[in-house]
Amino acid sequence: MKTKTKAVLRGLGASGRREGITVKSSRELDRMREAGRITGETLAALSEAIAPGVTTRELDALAEREIRARGAVPAFKGYRGFPASLCISVNDEIVHGIPGRRRIKEGDVVGMDLGAVVDGLYGDSAVTVAVGEVGCGAREQMETGRAALFAGIAQARAGNRVGDVSNAVEQEILRRGPYGIVRGYTGHGIGTQLHEEPSIPNFGPGGRGAALRPGMAIAIEPMVNFGGDDTAVLDDGWTVVTSDGTVSVHYEHTIIITEGDPIITTRVGE
């Protein structure tokens, strides 16, 4: 079986064939804004609920309840065989962690990645949460990841290119410290599929890549390691971890490109 990761599956439509970059209709963008709102509200509820002693399976169940109560469908559950509604990655886990019996502990750094679907249109977002007092440098690392996300969003404007977004993310991370930037997993286009073209790397030179146009939608998602940038996949075929065992943080928003400022569909209460 192939490794089931965003790096492998990105850009595949229902038929499995690679699709081009799409510009959405106003109706599709309205549905994306609704899907994004539900995704953001659900992540906010999860961030409030996370505490020592809570299992990752309980958080997954809460995620599904919150999404369905708002009239949407979990985007991840069953996607290429993924068994849950929530990707939850703890400490050295970068992305795609599978919920289970594991209990959250004081001092854990927990990444939660979530998506919702409204009438066939997607929202996708991720946040990292510190549980109580965390290890030395973890909060600065988290702030770096969040700042890098917003640096990329600031460049998500009509007339810029994908490389301008990627370069802004990279430079913000490098400016703040000697962190490892995950290279094998990237952001992506989004719309009627969870993963569409183009890929949005978290590194690289500006002025390159696809031009951004109004009506395009992308998900920007920096993944920042405390140590090096090498990764490995666990035997479950999904969970991606840092090769050196250091903590990783992950942030993501879904963005709509407009004639002016980008719209962050998944932003709630920030």
Buried (B, 14 or more C-beta within 10 A) or exposed (E): EEEBBBBEBBBBEEEEEEBEBBEBEEEBBBBBBBBBBBBBBBBBBBBEEBEEEBBBBBBBBBBBEBBBEBEBBBBBBEBBEBBBBBBBBBBBBBBBBBBEEBEBBEBBBBBBBBBBBBBEBBBBBBBBBBBEEBBEEBBEBBEBBBBBBBBBBBBBBBEBBBBBBBBBBBBBBBEBEEBBBBBBBBBBBBBBBBBBBBBBBBBBEBEEBBEBEBBBBBBBBBBBBBBBBBBEBEEEBBBBBBBBEBBBBBBBBBBBBBEEEBBBBBBBEE
